[in-house]
Amino acid sequence: MSSGNDCGPPTLTKPSLGEKEAAELVDRVFGLKVAWIGSLPSYDDQNFHVRVSAEGADQYVLKITNSEDSRAPDLIEAQTRAMMFLSAEGFPSATPYLTKDGNIMSLESADTRPGSKKYIVRLLTYLPGTPIAKIATNAQILYEIGKLAASVDKVLSEKFQHPSVKSLHRGQFIWNLANVPLLDQYLYALGQNKYRAVVEQVIEQFKGKVIPKLSSFRACINHGDLNDHNILVDSSCASLENPQYRVSGILDFSDMSYGYYVFEVAIAIMYMMIESPDPLSVGGHVLAGFESIVPLTAEERGALFLLVSGRFAQSLVIAAHTALLYPENKEYLTITAKTGWKHLMAMFEVGQEAVEKTWFETAQAYVHRAPA
């Protein structure tokens, strides 16, 4: 869920091509004849599921980046190169279909009028699978997601090299967890209610207890958005009672930035809580998977509760703000809010000490056994 430039949720132009225009774009830029095309949901870009009549892999996602992010081609290139790198490393990541000119992306005008908005266009391989949001998660897949989050960040941080990678130092990028204090300027979108009071509490505690400790956290490149719609899975077992899942796709690299390992596990925990009937128990399974690859330090563990709370606050506040700008896309923009507020309130009602006890005891139980 990228929000545009690095200064917060901007007033951007989300692309609004029709299916016929999108099909013509695929033909003109990539030289492929479209047999079928359908729109896909998105936060601030425009995505289409495309089937072509060419031989071989014939399903793609046409991704048309919003006007604001399209002004940062180095950043889009870094994201795309990271996807290609991860695919080469064996991760289920999409790869770009090259343009007729042999490039991984193309800057295109929305129409032929002078001064029309320009959008970066990419055609990515279509990944099969079911979004996490549409399955009943169990301990096994939560552990795998934690393991995935750590593995992605670790290999990107240790091995990914490209000149464009410097663009991932994104400063005031609103979705970087270090920037929870920037939410102050968007609180108006919540009105005056009990939810706003909790978010204000999160922000103040974050300023006092997390920001001073950032220098002690281990830095890395974060995917930044391993949410329940950006991870695809399929079932490798026929048992309906206890299905065994594997990750079949990692989507949406638009929130990549330099951050810290503990950010990624906090983000994963928060989004896995969204769909769970027992949300406070989720964190321990995700943490166990993450720590099987990258064990957290005491300082990082100590910040986990506020980092998860901070991501809830980011998601809920920015969605409320953006929904005011784009009311026609409100249902998709506020998808997390359906249960997000309830879970954030529950975390604070139960309290940090009790929530951490649940998470850490669950994670500790994995040390002596395989994931359930």
N, C-alpha and C positions, 0 to 999 in steps of 0.2 A: 504494500500500500504506500507507494511513494507519494509525497505531497509536493513535489516540484523542487524549487531551488532550495538553497541552504539557509534561507532567512525565514523559514516558516511556511505555512500553507499559503501559496500565492493565489492571486486571481489569474488562473491559467485558462487556456482554451483546450477543452477536451475535444478531440477529433469527433466528427459526426458524419462520417461517410455512410452512404447507403450500401447495401450488399452489391448492387450493380457497379457502383464506383470502386468498391474494394476489389471486386473481381477484375475490373479493368486495370487496376493498379498492379495486381499480381502478374497480369499478362505483360504490361508495359515495362515493369521494373525487373521482374524475375524471369520473364519469358515462358511462363507456365499458363496453360489453358485451364480455367477453373471448371470442374464438373459440378461442384456443389459448394455453397458457402453459407455459413450461419454465424450470427453474432454470439459472442461470449461475454459474460459479465466482467466488469472491470471497475477499478477505483477512479483513476483519472486518465488512463489511456483508453484506446479502443482496440479490441481484440476480435478476430474472426477465426472460426474453425474452417479450414479450407481443404477440400479434396480436389485433386487434379487428375487429369487423364494420363499423365506421364507414367512411364513404367517405374517400378521400384517403389520406394517409400512415398506414398501418395497422399499423406495427410500432414497438414502443417497448421501452425497458428500464425496468422498475419497480425503483427503487433505494430500499431501506429501510436507513437509516443506523443504525449501532450506537448503543446507548443512551448511551454516553459522548459521542460526537461530536454526538449529537442535543441535548445540553445547551448547544451553542454555535450557536444559529440564525444569528447574524450571520456566523459563519465559513462555514456552509453556503450562506447567501445570497451571500456574496462569491464563492464558488466557482461558483455557478450563474450569477450575473451576469457573471462572467468568461467562462464558456462562451457565453453569449448574445452578449457583446461580440465575442468571437473569431469566432463564426459570422457576425455582421454585417460583420466585417472581411474575410470571405472564407476563413477557415480552416474545415476540416472538423470542426467541433465540434458536439456534440449541443445541443439546445435543449429547454427544459421544455414539456410540455403543461400548460396551466393547470388548476387544480382547479375544481370547480363554483363556488367562491367567487371565482375569478379570481386566485388566488395561484400562485406558482411552486413552493410546497411546503406540506406540511401536517404538523402534529404529531399522531400517532395512537397510541392505546394498543394494546398487544399483545393484550389481551383486556379483558373487562368487569370483571374483579376489581379491588377497591380496591387502590391502590398498585402496579398493574402498570407495567412499564417502558413508556416512551414513545419512539417512534421518528419521526424526520423521514422523510417519504415524498415521493418525486418520481417523475414519469413523464417520461422523456427520450426524444427521438427515437432510433431505432435506426440505427446507422451501419453501412453495408455494408463488407465488406473482409475481408482475411485478416491475422491478427496476424503481426507480424514474426517471432515465434518459430516460425512454421510455414513459413517460406520459407528458401531458401538465399540469404543476403544477398550482394550484390555491391558494388563500389565506388560505383556510381551511387546506390543507395538509401542507403548509409551517408552519402554526401555530402548527400543530400536531408534526411536525419534531422538532421544537424548544422545545416543551414540552417534547418530547421523549429524546432529548439530555440532558436536565436538570434532568429528572427523572432517567435516567440510571446512570449518574454521582453521583447523590445524594444517591441512594440506594447502589451503590458500595462503596461509601466513608463512609457511615454511618453504613452499616450492613455486608459487605463482609469481611469474616475472613478466612484465610488459611495461613499456613506457607510459601507458595510460593509467597505470595503477596509482600514480600520484594523485589522480583526481578523486580517489576514495577518501582523501583527507578533506572532509566535507564541512568542517567548521561548525556553523550554526544549524546544521541539518536537523529539522524538527523531529525526525523519527529516530535519531541517535539517542540512546538511553541517557547519555550524559546531559542531554538538553531538556530533561523534564522541567527544570525551572523556567524555560521559555513558555510553558503552558500558561503562565500568569496572564499573558496578553490575549488569550482566547477564552478565558473563563466566562466572559459575558454570554457565550453561546449556551451555557447551562442554566441561565437565569439565577434565581435565588431559591435554593432548596437544600435538602439534606445531602444530596449528591455533591453539590458544589463544596459544601463544608468538608466532606471527606477528601475531595481532591485537593483542597487548600491545605489540609493536614498532610497529605502525601507530599506535596511540593515542599512544604516547610521542613518536614523531616528529611527529605531528600537533600535539601540544601545543607542541612546541618550534619547529617550522618553519612551521606554517600559521597557528595562532591569532594570533601576533604580527603577521602580515601582513594580517589581514582588513581593517584600516582602509585599506589601499592598494588593495583590490579595488573595482571599480565595482558599486554596489548596484543591485538590480532586483527585480522580482517573479519568482519561480521557479514554473514548473509543478511541478517537483520530483520527477516520477516518470515520465519518458518512457522506460518500459521496453519490453521486447520483446513484452509482452502488451497494452500501452496504446497502441500505434501500429498502425493498420490500413493496409494497402496493397492496391492492385490493380495488375494488369499492363496497361500501355498498348501493349504490343508482342507480336506473335505469336511472336517468336523464342524457342524453347525454350532455345537455347544461351546467349543473353545477354538475358534479359528486362529490359525497362525498367519500373521501378515508379514509382508516385506514391502519396503519402500520401492515404488516403481517410477517415481518422478519427483523432481524438485523444481518448483516453478518460481517465477518472479524474483529477479535479482536486482530490482530497481531501488531497493533500500540498502544496498551494500555500502559499507563505509568502514573506516578504521574505528575500532572500538576495543572491547575487552572480551576475553573468553566468557566471563561470568554474565555479560550482557546476553549472549546467545542462549545460554541455558535458561535465564530468566524469561526471555521472550518465548521460548518453546514451552516452558511451564505455563505461562499465562494463557497462551492460545490453546493448549491442550485442556486447560480447565474449562474453557468455554462450553464445550459440548458434553462434559462429563456430569453424570448424575451425582457423583461424589467428588466435587472439584478439589477439595482441600487434600485429598489423598493422592492426587495426580503427581504432585511435585516430586515426591520421593522416587517414583519409578523413572521419571525423566532424568532426575539428578543422578540416579545410579547408572543409567546408560551413558550419560555425559562423562561421569567420573571414571568410567571404565577406559576412557581415552585420555581425558584431561582432568585429573583430580583437582578440586578447588583448594585454595589456601584458606586458612582460618578467616582472613580479612574478607575474602570473596564470599565465603559462606555467610559471614555476618551481615553482608549487604543484600543477600538474596531476597529476603522478604520485601524490602523497600524497592528493589529493582523490579520484582514482579508487580508490585503495587503501582510503581511508576509507569510500567508498560500499560497496565489497565487504564491509568489516567490519560496517557498519551492517546490511546486508541479511542477512548470515550469522548475526550474533549475535542480532539481534531475532527472526529466524525461529526460531532454536533456542529462545529464551526463550518465544516465543508458542506454539510447538508443544508445549511442556511444559504450558502452560495449556489448550490445545485439541487434545489428541491426535487427536481425530476428524477434524481438518482438517489433519493433519500433511503429507499429500502435497502439498496446494496451498501451504501455508505455506513448505515447504522446497524449492520448485521451483527456486529459484536455486542452492541448495546442490549440486545434482547436478553442476554443472561449476564453480560459483563458487569453491570451495576450491582446485580445481586451477589455476584462472587466477590467483588471488591468490598462491598459492605460486610459480607460474611468474614473475610479475612481480618478486617479491623474489629469486628465484634468478638471473634475468637481470640485474636491477639497474636502478636509476633511470636512470643515464646511458645505457645501451644502449636501454632502452625509449623514453626521450625522443628519442634520435637517430632511431629508427625513425619515431616519430610526426611529428616536426618535418620530417624529410626528405620524408616522404610528403606532408605538407601543403604544403611549399614547392613540390613538383612541380606542384601545381594552379595556382600563381600564373601560369604561362605557358601553361596549357592548360585546356580544358573538362574536367569530371569524366569519368572513364572509364565 
